[in-house]
Amino acid sequence: MAALAAMSATAPSRGPSSMIFHRRTALPLFLGLGAPALIGCELLVAVDRSKIDEPAAGSGGEAGENGEAGGGGGGGAPGAVCGDGAVGAPAEACDDGNRTAGDGCDPGCAIEPGFACAGSPSACTAGCGNGALGGAETCDDGGDEDGDCCSRACQVEPGCEVEPNDGFASAKDAFSIAPDGRIRAFIDPEGDVDVFSVTVPDGALGRLEAETLDGPLGTTCSSLGVDTYVTVVDGRLETIADHDDIDEGNYCSHLVLEKLSPGEYLVSVQISPAAEPATFDYTLSLTLDTSVCGDGALEGPELCDDGNTVGGDGCSAACELDTPVPEVEPNDTAAEADARAALRPNALVSGAIAPLGDVDVFAFEVPSVAEVLLATFSPGSLSACVQGADTFLQLLDVDGATVLASDDDSGPEACSLIDASVAPWATQLQPGTYYVAVEEFSSDATIPGYNLLVVFTALCGDGVVEGAEACDGGEGCSAACARIQVCGDGVVDGAETCDDGDAESGDGCSAACELEGTLPEIEPNDAPEQATAGQATATGALFTASIDPQGEIDYFAVEVPGVADLDLETFDTSGPRSCRDVDTVMQLLSPEGAVMAEDDDGGEDACSRIQAAIPAPGTYLVRVEDYGSGYIGGYTLRARTTAVCGDGRVEGLEECDGGPACGPACQRIPVCGDGLIDDPEVCDDGNTGGGDGCDAACRLEGATAEIEPNATPAEADANGAVAPGALVSGAIEPEGDVDLFALQLTTISDLRLETFDSSGPDRCAGGVDTALALLAADGATVRASDDDGGVGACSLIDSTTPGGAAARRLSPGTYYVSVRGFPELLGARYTLRVSLDASCGDGVREGAEECDGGALCDTRCERVPVCGDGLLDAPEGCDDGDAAGGDGCSAACQLEAVTAEIEPNDTPEEARASDLVIAGDALVAASLAGGDRDVFPMRLPVASVVRLEVFDGTAAGCAGGIATTLRVRDAEGALVATDEGLSDDEVAGGIGGCSALVLALPAGDYDIEAASRDGGAAIPLYLLQAKILESAGAEGEPNGTIAEANGPIGSDVFIAGARTSDDFDVYAVDLPDGRSIRAEIVEGGAETCESLEIDSRLSLLDAEGALIADDDDGGRGRCSLVDGTGDAPRHPGAHALPAGTYFLRVRAASGASGSAALFEYRLAVTLR
């Protein structure tokens, strides 16, 4: 895979025509992510107008004749009045309340180049296009073009990702970004991760399909180095599915997830781990289908829906078939199956393979064109396949003999699966009676029982487009759910020569789907002087031609009436948007015959496209040939103008159109104060005032120029030390240059170093790529370094981040800062800023300082430990922030009311010989030698719910590397419960490595065993807490919403509940400020968590009902646990919450079925 990816990313070009340059093309920079990214599959080509001599200015146009007036302009949006301060879209892109030029919103209410405008009335700020985010901008890619996800007005374009979205916390709602589910996004810089949020609404089940595609065209990921890896996590941030490559030739990713429970899911896209580091753009296609069980409408992923959520009536509370139809013997042949009533899918059948060699055949009716899924399972299940059930499954045609598809063990374990999505013969079944044959795989064993599921995955006529259906109902859809060929549907069929998706003429494709206004080539046109002539227009001149004989070259003379943007593109004979069996190479030549631009396959598929800035009116030549000097039976060439200089509208490749700062070729005239940096400017903040960092001459204020030579510590010392707060300007030249600066610190400090481009802070334009290092006093030892962690490709050493830890707590003295560049960017000018995140002695606690000033702070800004300061320091056993006793923590900071263990207590017999018996709430102090175990007797006079938990000596945390195991045994020594390996965590339970068990126990005697995990290291001190939880009663229905929630319930309590149908149970919890929640599902009836017959899901919601923590199997067995306690909680969303009312929601886990989805339970809650 890595080799394939590398080949894809670095495949050689097919010829010199694939090397395309664009002087003004800019690459995306989204919200500060500045490394170059691919623009996508569309290649942009331009020429430098300055390289061609411009003719003298032409005369004005002719006046109208015979009293006829010229044509008027098109009307604006109804009620849109430029200058009234109200943005009247789409006619107005901005409206700042005036009609003055130069303020960002021009007299025609269009956004001027170099500005970003937002709001109504519009507030416009300069700097758009400088590559640095600021003001009203939501992106800045350093360019001035639309269509690359960052508009010329520096706004993220519809359907494009919004950065930052690199983590789960910053994920944006996918369908808010793109209601159609197709999001255009960028992996940029290398290592970028994009995360998108998708929510299945309450009361529904979801089916999510996620697929990546290549760039904006939606093709497979087999070129341009696009190689994705997609992961889907649930609301508790646990991975539920991931996918890398679709196949060896397609590096895109594809996932389908069924039966998703209500809640938030996060879709993460990154580069494949097997691929070489790269940047690229891609399209993420998301489809979310939801269904509500019990609404009477059969929707995927439901197998049935009888209008209720009561099981036992053939359709379960989860809308699964729960009452199979038993087989009736004999049914060994299709003829015998015909004697029985045919199944009407969706259907569930129970059967058995006995005696040896038995075959069960079932008939099923297909009422209309359909796709089918056939699967076998163990009896009573739709997911499991126990040992001994090794089936072989066949789908038989209507003759009862022809095998359409067969399968051995594509289902779970040795069970079988025939799925239309991977078995083409199970698709497009015509109406009729078909047969399913079930047998033991090798016919040498019997199968005592099995379930057979027969499901339609697509059924023509149900109004839902599924599977291979092209449509399902409506005009243009046949009775077989195939598309009826119609002119105007966007697909070229039959005798059509074009189809642009509408039934209108005048746009190049007529209402009869025939090409309009075509200009056939006139042979011979193999030389420039023989070129077939035509004029480029806004709608486009369309030439029809062929490359015949083999190796022929065609020339076209295209008249361009003025300074304009010219768009040239080849297609097949169908015209625009289609390129089948055509592979062209195209050149654009100046009137003098010089090559201005060329392209191979920048258009559709292997067709060509050139977008060029034409500097002057004239006749330009277009040269077209076959890529391999072969034969092309027919092709079309479109020549159109996409922007015309002088019409007052900034379009296409124009930098401006009108105004004093706009040249005759619609190129900007550089002026200091226009917000764009041009040589010899080093900054331009959009004004000509001083005192704001950029002076009236567009030079950086407050910056000191580097002094050369400065390549060694001695030279840096001779140049003088740089002080914190300094701004230094420098340049990387000659090749191999290293700039070294001495830095003097006078106090213990946290240091921050960062580079920018020559314009100063917060900007890093293309062409600047630095590597930064902090060196120790010897000038050689590297303490910290960074390449491109700053803005764009600039560098940042930040003491507040893990990577900058070595820049914290620096002692007074001399250090050195090294700035390097890269050979390919020779001469890059940069700015270095040196600042302090913390300076000990300034009276302000910052950065890594523990304090700064005061009696309990030393000269290094480190805290002086004192009992009563609220912070735990050895040898304190507790510190509650006061010096009073009697509150659980003594005046000497030692725990009060703690019972010491009595040794020996390694066995139940030794433990019972002592006087220590836990008979209620207790806190026991103990220690464990290596390989030791401690046993504590516990006596419960009545049935109780007990929390047993291990802590460190503070009774609040689990510091010091403690890792324990708890076991509870009954009076006979039988194991009742343990925290070892019964959940999705290695050990279920408490804070960090400490154990915790919450159990519902009958009255009686028990032994609690505590041991170091896996017989490991000694534990000098630990505390075992036993807490009897109080009953908060039982749930009261209805309690399915936060408005109906039971409670509020308190701390160290439990409430009893039962899931008798597929509903939600919601409980309110009133939480004091700063407290954390620990909530756990435990058994409420005969079934225990360890039996796996309780499959719960527990969610914590805030006061608005938003999900903040969620768990499936974090407790014992398949029971759930949400735990926000401890310094590094399992569920951060449940930790140290603001005061308020929160809600705990209990439901069945996604995928839970049968009795495991309907259970009695207790919800145990502790607040800390």
N, C-alpha and C positions, 0 to 999 in steps of 0.2 A: 504494500500500500504506500509506504513512504517513497519507494522508488517511483511508483506510478505518479504520485502527487508531485514529486520533484520534476519528472518529465513533463507533466502538464504545465507546471509553473514556468519552465524554462525552455519549452519546445522552440526550436529555431523558426524564424519567420520564413515565409514562402518566397520572399524576394524583397528587393529594396523598396517596393511600393508600400510595404507594411510599416515602414518607419515614418511616422507622421509627426510633424512639429506644429505647435500652435503658440505663437508668441504671447498671447494673452490668456491662454487656458489656465484656470485656477483649479486646485484640487480641494476637496471638502475639508473643512475644519469645523466640527460641531462642538459648540460649548466648551472650547478650550482644548479639544483633541486635535492636535495640529499636524501629525505626520501625514504625508501624502497618501491618498486613497485612490483607487481606480475609479474613473468616471463611469465605468460600466461598459456595455457592449457597443455604445455609440461613439464613434471616433470623430473628433472635432478637428477640422483643418482650417487654417487661415493663412493669409499672407501678410507680410509687413508692407503696408501701403507706402512707407517712406522709401522703399527700394525702387519704386517706379516713378518716373518723372510724371508730374501732373500737367495736363494741358492748361492753357490759359482759360480763364473763367468764360463760360458760355453766355450767350445772350438770354434774356428772359423769354418766357413763353408768349405765343400769339394770343391776341384778344379774340373773343368770340365773334362770329360773323352773323349778319342779318338780324342783329338784335337779340340773339340767343345768349342767355347767361350761361356761365360755367356751372358744372355740377356741384351741389352742396355736399357738405360732410354729413356723416351719419349722426343721428340723434343720440344723446346720452341716456343714462338711466332716468326713468320718470322722476322728476322732482330734484335731480342732482344739479346743484348750482355750485360751481367751483368758487371757493373763497368764502363760503358761508360757515365753515368750521364743521360741517357734517359730511362724513365720508359717504358718498353715494356710489357704492359698488354696483356693477363692475366698472362703470365709466370712470370713477375716481379711485386712484390707488392711495391717495392721501388728501387731506384738506386741512390746512393749518390756519384758516380764517383770513387768508390774504391771497393775493395773486402776484407775489413778489418772487423773483428768481434769486437763487443763491442761498436760500434758507432751508434747502432740503426738499421742499415741495414746490415744484415749478408752477408757472402761471396757468398751466393746463391741468393742475392737480395730479401730476405724475411725479413719482419719487426721483429726485435727481441723483446722478451717479455719485457714489461715495457717501450716501446718507442712508440711514434706516429710520423709518417713520412708524409710529404706532399710536393708537388711540384716536378719539374723535372729540374735539379737534385734535389734529395730529401733532405730536411732539417729535421733531426730527433731530437726530444727532449725527454728527460727522464721524467718519471713520469706517463706514461700511466698505468692505473689500480690502481692509488692511490685514486680515488674518487674525485679528484679536477681538474677542467678544467684548461688547460694551454697549451702554446706553439702551436703546430700544431693540437691539439685535437679539434674536434667538439663535443665530448661527453666524459665522463669518468664515467663508472658505477662501478668502483672499482673491476672489474673482468677482465678475460682474455679469454673470449669465444665469438664466433660469434653466430649470430642467435637471439640475444636478443635486437636488434636495435642499439646496440653500439658494434662495432667490436673489436676484440682483438687489433687492431691498433688505437683504440679510435676515430673512425670515424662513424658518423651516417650512418647506413646501408640504402640502397635504399628502398624506400617505407615506411620509418618511418618518423614520425613527427620531426620537427626541432625546438627545444626550443631556445629562448623564443617565445611563441606564445599565451601568456595569455590574450592579449587584441587586440582590433581591429587594433591598430597601428602596432602591431608586427605580424599580420596574414601573413602566407606564402601561395603562390599560390598552391592550392591542386593538380592540375594536373602537376605541375612542380615536386612536391614531388613524386607523383605516377601517371604516365600517364594512368594507368588502372583505376584510381579512388579509389583504395583500399589502405587506409592509416592505418598503424599500429601505435597506439598512446597509451599514458599512462596518466591516471589521477593520478598524483603524484607530490607534496604531496596532502594530503586531502585538498579539496577546490580549487584544480587546475582547470583551464579552458583552453581548447584548441580551438583556432580560426583558421579557414582556409578560404582562399579567392577563390571565383569562379567568373568568368567574362563572361557575355553574350556580344558577340561582337556587335559593332555598326551595325545598320541596321537589326538586327536579333531579334527574339523572342526566349525565352528559356523555357525549361522544366527541372526542377531540382529535382532529387530524392536523398534523403539523408537517410541513414540507418546505425545504429550502430549494430555491431555484437560482439560476445563474443570472445575476444582474437584473435590469429592468425588463428584459425581454421574456423572462420566464422559461428559459431553456434549461437543459440538463447541465449539471456541473462537470463537464468533461473538458473544459478549456478555461483559459484565463486564470488558472491557478486557484479557482474556487473549490474549496474542500472543507465542508462544514461538519460540525459535531453538535447534535441537538440533545438537550436533556430537559426532562419535565419533572418538576418537583411539586409536592403537594403543600398545603398550608403550613405544615410543620417543618418544611424545608428538607424533606427526605425524598431522595430520588425514587421515582416510580417507573421511569422508562428512559432509555437513551438510545441513540442510533448514530452511526457514523456514515457508512457508504451504502447507497442503494444496491449497486453492483460494481463489478470491476471497471465498467466504462462510465459510471455515473457517480461522482463524488458528492452529490447532494444527499441530504438526509430525509428520512420519511418515518413518521410515527403515527400510529392509530391507537388511541386509548378508549376503551369501552367502559361503561357503567361507572363513570366518575361521580362521586357523591357531591352534594352541594359544598361550595367553598371556593377559595382562590387557588389557582394553579399557576406556576411560573414556568415559562418556556425560555430556556437559555440557549443561545447560539454562540459558538466560538469556532476557531479553526480546529480541524481534526488533529488529535495528538500525533497522528502518523505523518502529518504534512510538514513541509518546511515552513518556517515563519514567513508570513506574507500579509499583505493588506488587500482587501477586495470588497466589492459591493455585491449584494445578493438580494433576493426577494424571499421573504418569509410568508408562506401561504398558510393561513389558519382557518379551519372550519370547525365551528362548535354547534353541534345539534343537541337539543335538550328535549327531554320528555318528562311528563308528570304522571307518575303511576297513580291510577285510580280515576283519571279524568275520562275514561272510556274511549280514548283515541289511541290506536296502536302506533307507537313511534319507536324507532330505534333508540336505545338498545332493548326495549321491552320485547318479551316473547308473547305476552298477552296483556290485555287491559280490559277487565270486565266492569269497570266503573266503580270499583271499591278497593279498599286496601285490607280486606279480610282474607286470610288464607283458608285453605281446606276446601275451596269451592272450584278447584281446577286451575285457578290463577292465584298465585301467592300474593302476600302483602308487598312483595318486591316486584310484582308483575313478571314472575317466572312461572312456567308450567309446573304445578306441584302434584297433579294427579295423573299419572301415566295411564294410557290405554293398554291393558294387558294383551299380549299376543294370543291368538287362538290357533292351536294346532289342528290339523296339519297345515303347514304353510311353507313347504319346502320348494315350491315352484311358483312361477308367475300365475299359472292357471289356478292353483289353490289360493293364492293371494286374491285373485279376482272374485273368488267365492265369498270373500269377506268385504265388509264395507271399506272403501278406499279412504285413506287418511286425507284430511283437509288441513294442510299446514297453516299456522304453526302447530305442530303436534309433538307429543311425547309418548313414547311406547316403551313398555317393559317386556323383556323376554329372557329366555335362557337357551343356551346351546347344549342340548342333551337329547339323545345319546351322542356318542362320538360320531363325527361326520355330519351332524345336524346343520341345516341351513335354514335361516328364517328369511322369508321374502314378504315384503309389505308393499302394497300399492298405494300411491298417493296421486291426487288430482292436481294438475296445473291448469287453472282456469284461464290464464292469459300468459303472454310471454313473461318468463320469470327467470330468476337466478336462485339457486338453492344451496343451502348448507346442510350437510349431514354429519352427525357426530355421535359417538358412543361414549358412555360414562358408566361408572359403577351405579348400582341401584340406589335410588334416593338422592342422587347428586347430579348437578350440572357442571361440576368442575373437577371431580376426583376420578381416579381410575386405580382401584386397588390391585394388588398383585393377584394374578390368576385370571384377569380379564384381558386377554390378548385377542382382539377382534380383527377381522378383515372385512372391509366394507366395499360394496360395489353399487354404482348407480347404473341401472339398466334402462335402455330406451323403451319406447312404447311397445316394441315387439316382445319385451320380456326376456330377450336373449342378448342383444347387442350391448356390450359394456361401454358406457360413455366415460366413466371415470372410476378409479379404484384407489384404495388406500389401506395401509397396514397400521402405522403407529404415528401419524402426524398429530394426533390429539395428545392429551395428557398421558404420560407413561406409555403403556402399550395399547391404549385405545386409539380409535380411528377418527379421521376428519377429512371430509371432502368439502372444500370451500371454493365458491365460485371466484373469489378474488385471486386464487392461484391455480385453479383447475378450469381451464377454458371450456371444457365440455359440460360443465355445470352451469354455463351461462346461456342466455338466449334460448331456453327451453320453450318450444312451441306448445300451445295448449294440447292437453291429452293426459293419459294415464301412464305414469312412470313407475319404476319399481326400485326398491332398496333391498339388497341382499346382505345379511349379516351371518358370518361364520367364524369359527375359531381359526386363527391364522394358519396353523399347520394341520388342522383337523385331527390332532392327536390328543386332544384334551376337551373336557367339557367346561362350560362357563355357567356357574350356578345362577347368575342373574346379571342383566345389563339394562341400561336405559338407552334408547335411540331417540335422538332429537332431529326433527325434520323442520327446517325453517326457510321461509322465503327471505332472502336478503335483498331482493328487488322484485317487484311485482308490477308489471305494466298496467296502468289504469288506476293506481292508488293515489296519483297526484304528487308523488314524491320521486324526484330524480335520484336514483340510486344505481350502484354498480355500473354496468356498461351502458345504461340507458342514456341516450342523447337528450331526451326530453320525456315528459310524462304529462300529457294533456295540453290543451291550448292549441291555438292556430299554429300551423307549421309542424305539428307533431302527428305522426302516423299512429295507426292502431297498434303497431308493434313497438311504439316508443322510439322510433327513428325519426330523424329530422327530414321534413319534406323540403325538397329543393325549391327555394323561392328567391327571386331576384330581390336584393336588398337585405339579405340576411348576413352579409359580410363574408360569405364563403363562395368561392368561384366554383360553379358546378356546370356540367353539361356544355351547352353552347355559349355560356357566358364568357365574355372576354375580360370582365372585371366585375367586382362587387364590393362597393365601399361601405356597405352597411346601411344605405338609405335608398329611397326611391326617387331621388331628385337628380335633375340634370344640371349641367353648368359647373360641375365640380370635377370634371375629368372622366367621370363614369356616369353614363346616362341612366335614365329611369328604366331602360331596357337592358341594363348591365352590359353596355357596349362602350368601348373607349371613345371619348369625345375629342375633337380638335387635334387629332394626331397628325404629325408631320412625317410622312414616310421618307426615309433616306433616299437620296437620289444618287444612284451609282453612275460613275465611279466617285467615291468619296474617300479614297485611300490616301490622299495627300492634303495638306492644309489648304492649298489653292482650290481643291475640289469640294471643300466642306459643304455639307447640307446646312442651309441657313434657317434661323428662327430667332424669335425675340423672347427673352426671359420676362415673365410677368408674375404678378402675385399669385395667380392660380396655377401658373406653370405651363410652359410649352412642353408637349409630349411627343418625342420623336419615336418612330418605330423603325427597327432595323434588324439586321442579322449579321453574324460573322460567317461569311460564306464567299469564297472557299476557305478552307482551313488556313489559319494564320493571318487572315485579313485584318486590317486596321481601319476603323471608321473615324472620320473627322466631322465635327459639327461646329458651325459658326454661330455663336450665341451672342446676340446684341443685348447689351446691358445699357439702359437709357441714362443712368446716372450713378453717382456713388451709392453703392448698395451692398447688401449681403446676398451672395448667390448660393443657392442650394442645388447641387447636382446629384442625381441619384439614379441608379439603374435598377430595373425590375425585369420580371419575365414578361411574356406577351400579355398577361392579364393586367399589367399596369401596377400602379402604386399598391404597396403592402404585400406583394407576392414575389417570391424569388425561387422558382423551381427549375432545376436543371440549367441554371445560369451561373457562370463564375467569371466575372469581369475584372479587368484592371483599368482604371480611369486616370487621366491626367487633365489638369486645367492649365492652359497656356495663355500667356499675355498676348496682346495684339502683335507684339514683336516676336512671338514664338518662344519666349522663355518659360520654363516650367515653373508655375506658381504653387501648385499643390498636386498631390497624387494619392490614390487610395486603391487598396485591393478589395477587402471585404468588410468595410465599415458600415455597410447598409444592412438590409435584411439578408440573413444567411450569408451566401457567398457573393452577393451583389455589392456594388461600390457606392460610396457616398463621399462627397466633398462639400464642406461648408466654408466659404471663403469670403473675405472682405474685398470688394472690388473698389479700387482707389479712384477710378475715373470712368466716365462713359466711354464706350467703345465696343468693338467686336472681339470676343474672346473665343478661343478654340478649345474644344473638348475632344480628347483622344480616347477611344474605347477599343479594347482588344480582349480576347479570351485569355484567361490566366495562363493556361498551358499552351498558348498559341494553337488552340484547336478550333472547333467548329461550334457555333451557337445558332440554332435554327431560328430563333427570334428573341428579341429583347426590346425593352422600351427605355428611353432616357428622358427624365424629367428635369427641366431647367426652370427654376422659379426664384423670385426675389422674396426674401423673408424680412428684409428691412430696407428702407429707402432713405438715404440721408437727405434731410431737408424737410421731412414731413412733420417735424416737431415731436415725434414719438421715439423714445429710446428703445430700440429693439435689437434682437440678435446680437451681433458682434460690435455694435456701436457703443462707444463710451459716452456719448452725449448726442444731442440733436437740437442745436440752437443755443443761443446765449453767448455772452461775451467770452466765456472760457471754453468755447467749443470751436475747433478748427473746421475748415471747409470739408474735410473728409470724415467728420463726426468723430474725431479723436480729441480727447481732452487736452487742453493747453495747460501744462503744469504751472501751478501758482502756489507759492507758500501760503498756507492757510486754507487750502481746499480739502484738508483731511486725508490726502493721499501722499505718500512719500515718494518723491522723485529725486534723482541725483541733481545737485549735490546735497539735498536735504538729508538730515539724519532723523528728523521727526517731523510730524505735521499733525497738530491736534485740532485742526479745523478753525483756528483763529490766528491772528497776528499779534496777540497780546503776550506779554511776558509774565514771569512769576508763577507759571502753572506747569513748569517742567520742560516746556518747549518755547524758545524765545521767538521774537518777531522775525528772525531770519531762519527759522526752522532748524535751530541747533539745540542740542540737549543742554538744559540748564543744570548746574550743580554737578556736572560730571568732570572727573579728572582723567586726562588722557594718559594711557600707559606710557612708560618710558622704556625705550629699548636701549641696550640689550637687557632682557629680564628672563633669561632661560635657566639661571641657576640661583640657589639660595643666596650666594654672595652678591650677585647682581641685584636681586630683589632687595636685600638689605641696604645696598648702596643707593637704591632709588627711594628709600624711605618707606616706613611701615604704613599700611592702610588702616584707618580707624573704623570701628563699627559705625554703620550708617553711611559709609562711603558708596559712591557710584563711580565706576571706572569704565572708560570706553577703550576698546582695544580691537586689534585685527589679527587674524591668523594668517600671517605671511612672513617669510616665504614658506615653501613646502616643508613640513616637519617642524614648524614653529611651535614652541611651547611658551606660554606666558606665565610667569611665576610672580606672585605678589606676597610680600611679607605682611602679616597681620598681628597686631599687638593687642592682647587682652589684659586688662588691669584688674579684673575680678573674676571669680568663678562664673562662667557664662554658658548659656545654650546658644549655639551659633546657627545662623541660617545663611546659606550661600545660594545664589541663583543667577542664571544668565538670561539675557534677552537679546533681541536684535539691536541694531544701532539706534533705533528710535526710543529705546528705554523700556521701563517696566511694563510688564503685562503683554508684551508683543514679541512674537518670534516668527518673522516672515520666512518664506521659503528661501533656501540658500544659506541658512544659518543652522548649523548642527554642531553643538559643542559637547565636550566631555570634561567634567569638573571633578576635582579631587581636593580634599583637605589633607595636608601633610603635617606630621608632627614636627617638633622643634629641630629634628635632625635634617629636615628638608627632603627626606627619602621615604620614611614610613607612612603608608597611606592609612589614615584613620577612617575616612569615609569617601565614597565616590558615587558619581551618577552620570549617566549618559543623557537620556531624554525624559527624565521624570518631571520636567517643568512644563512651561507653555510650549506647545509644538515639539520641535526637536531640540529645544533648549534644555538646560540642566537645572536640577534643584537638589540641594542637600538640606533636608528639613529635619531638625532635631526632634520634632514632635512625632515623627513616624518611626516605625521599627528600623527602616533602612538607614535612618540618620541618628541612631542611638549613640554612635561614637562621637557625635558632635554635641552631646549633652555634658554638662558638668565639667567643662574644660577649665583647667587650672590657669591662673594668670601666667602669661609668658608669650613667646613668639611662636606663631604657626605660619604655615605657607598655604597659599591657594594656587592650584595649577589649573590652567585653562588650555585645552587642546582642541584642534579641529580635525577635519578629515581631508585627505589629499584632493578628493573630487570637488571640494568646496573651498578651494584656495582663495584667500583674500576676504573671507567672510568677516564682517565687522560685527562686534558684539558689545553688550553692556554687562558688566558684573556688578551686582549689588551685594553688599555685606551688611547684615543686620543681626540683632540679638533677639532671640525668643525669650531670654531671661538673663538678668544681670543681678547677681547676688549683692545686696546692700542698697538697692534702690527703694526698698520698702514695699515693693509690690511682688506678691507671690505669683510666679509665672513658670511655665515650662516644667522642668523636672524638679524644681525647688520644693522642698517639704514645707518651708516657711521662709519668711524674709522680714526679720526684725522681731523684737519682743524678748521677754525673759527666757522663754523656752525654745529659743532659736539660736544655734551657734553661728560662728563666723562663716561657715560653709553653707549656710542656709539649710541645715539639716536639723530635724526636730530633736529636742532633748527629751527622752522618754520619762514620763511621770505617771504613776498610778492615778487614775481619775481623769485622764485626758481623752478618754473614749476610744483610744487606739490600743490594740493588744500587742504587748512586747514581752519577750521572755524576761523573768520567769513568771509573769502574770498568768493566771488561769482564766481571768475575765477582766473586763474594763468597761463599766457601764456609764462612764462619763462623770461620776461623782465619787466622793470619798466617804460616803455613808454606807453602813452595813445594814443587814436585815432585809435587803431587796434582792437577794439571790447572788450578789457579788459583794464581798466584804470590803472593808476599808483598806485591806492589804491586797485588793484585787485577786482574791481567790474565791472559787465557787463555794457557796453555802448550801447546806442541806443535800450534800452528796454522800451516798453510802459507798463505802469501799468494799471491793470484792473480798471474799474469804478464800484463801488458798489452803489446801489444794482443791481445785474444782474442775479438773480435767475430764471427769466422768460424771454421769448422773448420780452415781452412788456417792462420790465424794461431795458433790454439790448438796445433796439432800442431807448429808451428815452435819452441815453447817446450819446456822440459824438464819441465813439470808434466803428469804423467800419473797418474790415479787407478788404482791397481792392487790396491787392498784397502781396509781401513778408512782413512778420511781425514777431516780437518776443514779446510776451505779458507775463508780470510777474503777477502772481495771487496766491491766496491761497484758501484753501477749509476748512471750518469748518466741523465737523462731520455731515453727512447727507446733506451737502450743495451741490449745483451744480452751475457752472458758465456758462453763455450763452454769446457767442460772435457773433455778426452779421458779415456776410461775403458777399460781393457783387462782382460778377464776370461779368465784362462788356462783355467778350467773353468766349466761351467754353474753358475750361482749364483742365489740369491735375494738381491736387493739392496734395501736401504731407502735412498732418497735424500730428504733432508729439509733444509729451509731454516729457520734460526733467526735471532734477533737476536744481538747480541754476547755474550750470556750463554750461548749454546748450550743454553738451556733454555726460552726463551719466544719471543714474537713481538711485542715492544713497539715503539713508535715509528711506528705506522701502516704497517708493512711489508706489502706485498701483491705476491706474486710468482706467476710461472708457471714450471713445469718442463716440459721436453720431452726425451725420449730418442730419438736417431736411431741407426740402424745405420751400418755403414761406408760404405754407398752413399748415405746421407742420407735414407733412408726413415724416416718417423715410426713409432716403436715404441709409444710411450705418451706421454700428456700428462695433466695434471690439469685441463684446460679442458673444462668443460661435458659430462662424460660420466656424471654422476650426478645425483641429485636435489638436490645442492647445486650452486651456481654453479661452484665450483671444489672438487674433491675434494682431500683431503690432510691438511695438518698443523694446527699450532696457529694460531688466529686467521686472519690473511691469508697466513700462510706456507704454502709448498707441501710436499707429501710424496708420494712414489710408492714403492710396494713392487712389485717386478717379479721374475718368474722369467725369467732371460735365459740363452740358450746362450752358450758360450764365444765370444769375439770382441771386436772393437773397437767402441766406441760413443762418441757425443758427447752430453754433458749440456748442455742450454741452460737458462740462468736469465735471466729478464727481469722487469721491472716489469709487473704485470698491466695489460693493455690499453694497453701503451706509456706508462704513467703516470709518476708522480713519481720523482725520483731517490731512491736508497737509499744513504746515506753508508756504511753498514756492514751486511753480512749474513754469515752463516756457512752454508756448504753441507757437510752431513755425508753421507758415503757409508759404509754399514755392511753388511758381508757377513753375512747371517744363517746361523747354524749349523743343521744338520739335527738334528731331534729324533726322526727315524725316521718310521714310518708308523703309522696307526691300527691298533688291534687290535679286531676284533669279538668279542663284542658290547660295545658302548660306548654304549648308548642311554639310560642313566640315570646319575645321579650316583654310584650305587653301583658301576656298571661302568666309570666314567670312566677313560680312558687318562691317563698322566702320573704325577706332575705334570711339567709342562714349564716351562722356565726363561725367561730374557729374551733378546731378540735371537736367537730361534730360529724355525724353522718345522717343522710336522709335516704329512705328506702324508695325504690322505684321499680317499675316493670315496663318492658316493651312488649305489649301484646299485639301491636300493629306497627306498621312502618311509619312511625311518627317521631317527633322531636320532644324531648323533655328539657325544659329550660328552668334554671334556678338562679335567683338573684343573690349576690354577695355584696354587702357593704364593706368597703375597704378603707381603713385609715390611711393617711398620707404616708408614702414611702414603704408600705408593706408589700410583701410578695405572697403569691398563692401557690399552695400545693394541693392538688385535687386528684383523687384516684378512684377508679371504678373497681369495686371488689364484688364478690359473690353476694347474692341476696336470697338464694334459695338452695336447692340441692346441688345444682351444677356449680362447680368451682371454676376459677379462672384457668387452672391447670388442665381441666378437662377439654379446653378449647371449644366448649359449647357456649361461651360468652365471647362474642366478637364485637367489641364496642368501638366507638370513636367519641372523643371528648374534646370540646372546643371552648376556648375562653373568648368572650366578646366584650367590647367596651360598651359604654352607655348608649352609643348610637347603633350598636349591633354589628360593628366592624370586627372581623376576625383578627385577634392579636396573638393567639397561641392555639396550637392544635396537635392532637396526638391520636395515633391509631393503636399500636401494640406496645407502648412503652412500659406498661405495667406487667403484672404476672400473666403468663400465657398470652392470650389475645385481648386482655383487658387493657385499659388506657390509663395514662398518667400524664398530667400537666404539672410541671414542677418549675417554679420560678425562684426557688430559694437558693442560697449560697452565692459566693462571689462570681462564679462562672456557671450560671444556671443552665439547665438543659433547655429551657424555654425562656429566652430573654424577654419575650413579650409579656410574661407573667411576673416580672421582677421589678421591685421598687416602683410601684405604680402610684400615680397621683390619687388623692382621696376621691372616692366616688362609688357609684354602683356599677358592678360588673356582672356578667352573666355566664354561667356554665351550661353548655348545651350537650346533652347525651343523645346519641343515636347509634345505629348499627354501622359498622365499618363498610366502606365501599367494597363490593364483592362478597359481603357476608350473605349467606343464603340458608334457608331452612331454619332449624331450631337455633342455630348460632346467631341469627338475626333477631330472634325473639327471646328475651331472657329477663330474669329478675336480677336486680343489682342493688348495691348500696354505693352512694357517692360520698366519699370521705374527704373532708375539707379541713386544711390547717392554714392559718394566716400567720406570717412571721414578719 
